[in-house]
Structure formats: C-alpha cells, structure tokens
C-alpha cells in the first residue's frame, strides 16, 4: 500500500525511488511487525488475562506443565495482527502473492481461534472435534490451492527436488491435492510442536530466516540463474511477507520465552505452519521445506510412530509424544529441550540452504 501511494511521487522527488526496492520494504516490514508485537503485546496479554482466556493443560501431559494452567492463550492473534498490518502496508497490493498469504493467515488463524475459544469455554483441552478441525483445514487449503492454480505460471505445478537442477515431475491438476497435503500437514506439525515455552515460535523464526533468503534469491534473476534454481518473476514480493511474519514471530517470542507470559495457541500454530507451507509452494521449495523444517517433521513422525506402534503392540516407543515431551520425561529441563531443538532447527536450516549450491 505504501509503495502504491508514495512511489508515484518519484517524479517529484528521487528519494521516493527507494520504495520500489524489495530489500527496503522487506526490512521495514520486519521492523513494523516487530514494533507492533512489542507495543501491542502487553495490552493483548492484559486483555486475555482480564477475559480469563487461559490455557487448558492436558491432564495426561507432563506434571510440570500443570503450573502453566491459566496462562493467557490465543497469543497467536498478536502474530496475525502484526503480520497482516505489515503485509498490507509494505507489500505490493496488486500481487497475487499478497492475497494468497492473507487468505492463508486469516483462514487458518480463524480456525485456530475457534479451536482455542472452545477449549477455554469448555474448560478442557478439547476444542473443535477432530473431524471438524480437519475439514476446516481442508477447506482453507483448498481455497488457497485453487487460487494458486488459477493464477499459475509455467513453474507452478512443477515439482523440484533438492540437488537436481530441473523439475522431476509436472503434477498438473494433482498439484491442488499435493499442496493441500503440504498446508494441512505443516499446520498440524507446528501445532504438535507448540508444547513448550518458545519452542514452536523459535523454530518458526529459524525457518523464516532461511525462507527470507530463498524468497529473495528466487525473485532475483541473476542469483536464481547463478544457483540454477527456478526464477519466478514477482516472487521477490514474498520476501516482504516472510520478513513481516519473521518480525511478528520475534516480537511474540519476547513474551513467549520461558517462563511464557502468553501461549500462541492453535490461533498461531495453525496459521504459522500453513504460511510456511504456502511460502514453500509459491517459491517451488516444497521438498526443501521438509529439510528446513526438519524438527517439525521429527515431532510429527514421533506421534505417528507412537500411535501405530501402540496399536500394534500395546507398548510405546517414546515415553510420551510429541518428541519434546519424551526428553522432558527423560529428565531434561524444559529450557534445555527448547534450546537443543533450536540448535537442531538451525542445523536443518543450514543443511537445506546448502542444497542450493549442490546442484
């Protein structure tokens, strides 16, 4: 919006030329979202506390978590508000990429909000019925993927594999269900990971730092050609979205770090995971997301393995799933689990980015 208003004034003053640069708008998108999170955070936490919108804790979870009962939840609203305002201010409004990320954030954020609200009003950790929640995720992801498919370019339905220069498969119309699987899967993965103070938000930040670089390189013809990655005209605008979410997430982590003053809840985790998936889809880095978000994949696999093994044998592989609870029950302090998982997240991000040069 700011570019549309101020850039035309370049005819009167050359200084307004700066608003055409993605690097400038991306930096200020991050700063805007960060400052909004810092400024609104105390007010949001106070209001959530006054409304008694506190976290409901699983009774079958680690006993150390029972003390967190009543901690304000729905903190993801802070992330979404800061993100939406920053994107609307700094990103190119006429870009399809802008509206795709906005639909994702609002759609999954609203679904998560309903889930959180039901948990609070019912005074237990059960929100929306699993079937209703899953149906909502499918509906939002279908709307997003239909938009992506209808506004597709020559690269949209192609599937690229790390370490290979050329696309290995053109999914065609099947790209819609493939993308839906990515969005639903990653939104649930981040949701599963959101079990310790600062764990999910910190890992999302690490992933977003990697995607900031990927978005900028993909939208820059010279860098894309040098690295043998698909150049996508206009994709550089996604750098603004990614840094806006990065700034909002960093601001939220300020209040979510141990001991957390506020929880993100499903409002935040579903939208953050969905946005990560959408960024990967739009940048043609779908498989790379599974590497960069390796910790999210590990957390999800731990739940799948635990459920399948228990149904088959009646025994458990892990002391508790998701994986972070297993290490808690193994004697690791919560802060140690979070820090070590962040380190793993950083290693996965570096591994993912290293594939750009190994092609």
C-alpha positions in Angstrom: 0.0 0.0 0.0 2.8 2.4 0.9 4.5 1.7 -2.4 1.3 2.4 -4.4 0.9 5.7 -2.5 4.5 7.0 -2.3 6.4 5.5 -5.3 4.5 7.6 -7.9 5.9 10.7 -6.2 9.3 9.8 -7.6 8.5 12.2 -10.5 8.8 15.0 -7.9 11.5 13.7 -5.6 14.0 10.9 -6.4 14.1 9.9 -2.7 10.7 8.1 -3.2 12.5 5.7 -5.6 13.5 3.7 -2.6 10.0 2.2 -2.2 10.5 0.1 -5.3 13.2 -1.9 -3.7 12.2 -5.2 -2.2 15.1 -5.2 0.3 14.0 -1.8 1.7 10.3 -2.8 2.0 11.2 -6.2 3.5 13.4 -4.7 6.2 10.7 -2.2 7.2 8.0 -4.9 7.0 10.0 -6.8 9.7 10.5 -3.7 11.8 6.8 -2.8 11.5 5.6 -6.2 12.6 8.3 -6.4 15.4 7.3 -3.0 16.8 3.6 -3.8 16.6 4.2 -7.0 18.6 6.3 -5.2 21.2 3.7 -2.4 21.6 0.6 -4.4 21.4 1.9 -7.4 23.4 1.4 -6.1 27.0 -2.1 -4.8 26.1 -3.1 -8.1 24.4 -1.8 -10.2 27.4 -3.6 -7.9 29.8 -6.9 -8.2 27.9 -6.6 -12.0 27.5 -6.0 -12.2 31.3 -9.0 -10.0 32.1 -11.2 -12.1 29.9 -9.9 -15.2 31.6 -8.7 -16.7 28.3 -6.2 -19.0 30.0 -4.5 -22.1 28.7 -6.1 -25.5 29.5 -3.5 -28.2 30.2 -3.7 -31.8 29.2 -4.1 -33.9 32.4 -2.1 -36.7 30.8 0.8 -34.5 29.9 4.0 -33.9 32.0 3.1 -32.9 35.6 5.5 -29.9 35.4 3.1 -28.3 32.9 0.2 -28.2 35.3 1.6 -24.9 36.7 1.0 -23.3 33.3 -2.7 -23.7 33.6 -4.4 -20.2 33.2 -1.5 -18.7 31.2 -3.2 -16.4 28.6 -3.6 -18.2 25.3 -4.7 -17.1 21.8 -1.5 -15.1 21.7 -1.3 -16.1 18.0 -3.8 -13.2 17.4 -0.8 -10.9 18.2 1.3 -12.5 15.4 -1.6 -12.4 12.9 -2.5 -8.8 13.5 1.1 -7.6 13.3 1.7 -9.7 10.2 -1.5 -8.6 8.3 -0.9 -4.9 9.0 2.8 -5.1 7.9 1.9 -7.0 4.7 -0.8 -4.6 3.8 1.5 -1.6 4.4 4.7 -2.8 2.7 3.8 -5.5 0.1 2.6 -4.9 -3.4 -1.2 -5.0 -3.0 -1.8 -5.9 -6.7 0.4 -9.0 -6.4 -1.4 -12.4 -6.3 1.2 -13.5 -3.7 -0.1 -10.9 -1.3 -3.7 -12.2 -1.4 -2.6 -15.8 -1.2 -0.7 -15.3 2.1 -3.5 -13.1 3.5 -6.1 -15.8 2.8 -3.9 -18.4 4.4 -3.3 -16.4 7.6 -6.9 -15.3 8.0 -8.4 -18.7 7.2 -6.2 -20.9 9.4 -6.0 -18.2 12.1 -9.8 -18.1 12.3 -10.0 -21.9 12.5 -7.4 -21.9 15.3 -9.2 -19.1 17.1 -12.4 -21.2 17.2 -10.5 -24.2 18.5 -8.8 -22.2 21.2 -12.1 -20.5 22.2 -13.9 -23.8 22.6 -11.1 -25.2 24.8 -11.4 -22.2 27.1 -15.2 -22.1 27.3 -15.4 -25.8 27.9 -12.6 -25.7 30.5 -10.6 -28.6 29.0 -8.0 -29.3 26.3 -10.6 -30.5 23.8 -11.6 -27.8 21.2 -13.1 -28.5 17.9 -13.9 -32.1 17.1 -11.0 -33.6 15.1 -13.2 -34.2 12.1 -14.5 -30.6 12.1 -11.0 -29.2 12.6 -9.6 -31.3 9.8 -12.5 -30.4 7.5 -11.8 -26.7 8.2 -8.1 -27.2 7.3 -9.1 -28.9 4.1 -11.5 -26.1 3.2 -9.0 -23.3 3.7 -6.2 -25.2 2.0 -8.4 -26.0 -1.0 -9.3 -22.3 -1.3 -5.6 -21.4 -1.2 -4.6 -24.0 -3.7 -7.4 -23.2 -6.1 -6.2 -19.6 -6.1 -2.7 -20.7 -6.7 -3.7 -23.0 -9.5 -6.0 -20.5 -11.2 -3.2 -17.8 -11.1 -0.4 -20.3 -12.0 2.7 -19.7 -14.1 4.9 -22.1 -16.0 6.6 -23.3 -12.9 3.6 -23.6 -10.5 2.7 -27.3 -11.0 6.3 -28.5 -11.4 7.9 -30.4 -8.5 11.6 -29.7 -7.9 13.9 -32.0 -5.8 17.0 -30.6 -3.9 20.3 -31.5 -5.6 18.6 -31.6 -9.0 18.6 -28.6 -11.5 15.5 -29.5 -13.4 11.9 -30.3 -12.3 11.3 -34.1 -12.0 7.6 -34.1 -12.4 4.7 -31.9 -13.6 1.8 -32.6 -11.3 -0.8 -30.7 -13.3 -4.2 -30.7 -11.7 -2.9 -33.0 -9.0 -0.8 -30.1 -7.6 -4.0 -29.0 -5.8 -4.3 -32.1 -3.5 -0.5 -32.1 -3.2 -0.5 -28.5 -2.0 -3.4 -29.2 0.3 -1.5 -32.0 1.9 1.5 -29.7 2.4 -0.6 -27.0 4.1 -2.6 -29.3 6.3 0.5 -31.3 7.2 2.7 -28.4 8.1 0.0 -26.6 10.0 -0.5 -29.7 12.2 3.2 -30.2 12.5 3.7 -26.8 14.0 0.7 -27.3 16.2 2.2 -30.5 17.6 5.5 -28.8 18.2 3.8 -26.0 20.2 4.1 -27.7 23.6 7.0 -25.8 25.4 7.6 -22.2 26.0 9.2 -20.6 22.9 9.8 -24.0 21.1 7.5 -23.6 18.1 8.0 -19.8 17.8 11.8 -20.1 17.9 11.8 -22.9 15.3 9.4 -21.0 13.0 11.8 -18.0 13.2 14.7 -20.1 12.2 12.7 -21.5 9.2 11.6 -18.0 8.2 15.2 -16.7 8.2 16.0 -19.4 5.6 12.9 -18.6 3.6 13.8 -14.9 3.6 17.0 -15.8 1.7 15.1 -18.3 -0.6 12.4 -15.7 -1.5 14.9 -13.0 -2.3 17.1 -15.3 -4.4 14.1 -16.9 -6.3 12.8 -13.4 -7.3 16.2 -12.2 -8.4 17.0 -13.3 -12.0 20.8 -13.2 -11.7 21.0 -15.0 -8.3 18.5 -17.6 -9.5 20.4 -18.3 -12.7 23.7 -18.5 -10.8 22.3 -21.0 -8.4 20.3 -23.0 -11.0 17.1 -22.5 -9.2 13.8 -21.6 -11.0 13.5 -17.8 -11.4 10.0 -16.7 -10.6 9.2 -13.1 -11.7 7.4 -11.2 -8.9 8.3 -13.8 -6.3 10.6 -11.4 -4.7 7.4 -9.8 -3.1 7.2 -12.9 -0.9 10.3 -11.6 0.8 8.1 -8.9 2.3 5.6 -11.5 3.6 8.3 -13.7 5.0 10.1 -10.9 6.9 6.8 -9.5 8.1 6.0 -12.9 9.7 9.6 -13.1 10.9 9.2 -9.7 12.7 5.9 -10.7 14.2 7.2 -14.0 15.4 10.3 -12.5 17.0 8.1 -9.9 18.8 5.8 -12.7 20.0 8.8 -14.8 21.3 9.7 -11.8 23.5 6.6 -12.7 25.5 6.5 -16.4 24.8 10.1 -17.2 26.1 10.3 -19.3 29.2 8.5 -18.7 31.5 5.9 -17.7 29.0 3.6 -14.8 29.6 1.3 -15.9 26.8 0.8 -19.0 24.6 0.2 -18.8 20.9 -2.5 -21.5 20.9 -3.9 -23.0 17.7 -4.6 -19.5 16.5 -0.9 -19.0 16.0 0.4 -22.5 15.3 -2.1 -23.4 12.5 -1.5 -20.2 10.7 2.3 -20.2 11.1 2.5 -23.8 9.8 0.2 -23.1 6.9 2.1 -20.0 5.9 5.4 -21.9 5.9 3.9 -24.4 3.6 2.4 -21.7 1.3 5.8 -20.0 1.1 7.4 -23.3 0.0 4.7 -23.9 -2.6 4.9 -20.4 -4.1 8.7 -20.5 -4.2 8.9 -24.0 -5.5 10.8 -25.3 -2.4 8.2 -27.8 -1.3 10.7 -30.6 -0.6 13.2 -28.2 0.8 10.7 -27.3 3.5 10.8 -30.8 4.8 14.6 -30.3 5.4 14.5 -26.8 6.7 11.5 -27.7 9.0 13.2 -31.0 10.0 12.3 -30.6 13.6 8.6 -30.2 12.8 8.9 -33.4 10.7 10.5 -35.2 13.6 7.8 -34.1 16.0 5.1 -35.3 13.6 6.8 -38.6 12.9 7.2 -39.3 16.7 3.4 -39.0 17.1 2.7 -41.3 14.1 5.2 -43.9 15.2 3.9 -43.8 18.8 0.3 -44.3 17.7 0.9 -47.0 15.2 3.3 -49.0 17.4 1.0 -48.8 20.4 -2.0 -50.0 18.3 0.1 -52.9 17.0 1.9 -54.0 20.2 0.2 -52.2 23.1 3.6 -50.7 24.0 5.2 -47.2 23.5 8.3 -46.3 21.6 8.6 -42.9 23.4 7.8 -42.1 27.0 5.4 -39.5 25.5 4.7 -38.0 22.1 5.4 -35.5 20.6 9.1 -35.9 20.9 9.8 -32.9 23.1 7.8 -34.5 25.9 9.9 -37.7 25.7 13.0 -35.7 26.5 11.2 -33.8 29.3 10.2 -37.1 30.9 13.8 -38.3 30.4 15.0 -35.6 32.8 15.8 -32.7 30.5 14.8 -29.3 31.8 12.3 -27.5 29.6 14.7 -24.7 28.7 17.3 -27.3 27.7 14.9 -29.2 25.4 13.9 -25.9 23.7 17.5 -24.7 23.3 18.7 -28.1 21.9 15.7 -28.3 19.5 16.5 -24.7 18.3 20.1 -25.9 17.6 18.7 -28.8 15.6 16.4 -26.4 13.7 19.4 -24.2 12.9 21.3 -27.3 11.6 18.4 -28.3 9.4 18.1 -24.8 8.0 21.8 -24.7 7.1 21.5 -28.2 5.5 18.5 -27.0 3.5 20.3 -23.9 2.2 23.4 -25.8 1.4 21.5 -27.7 -1.3 21.2 -24.6 -3.3 24.9 -24.9 -4.3 25.0 -28.7 -4.6 23.2 -29.0 -7.9 
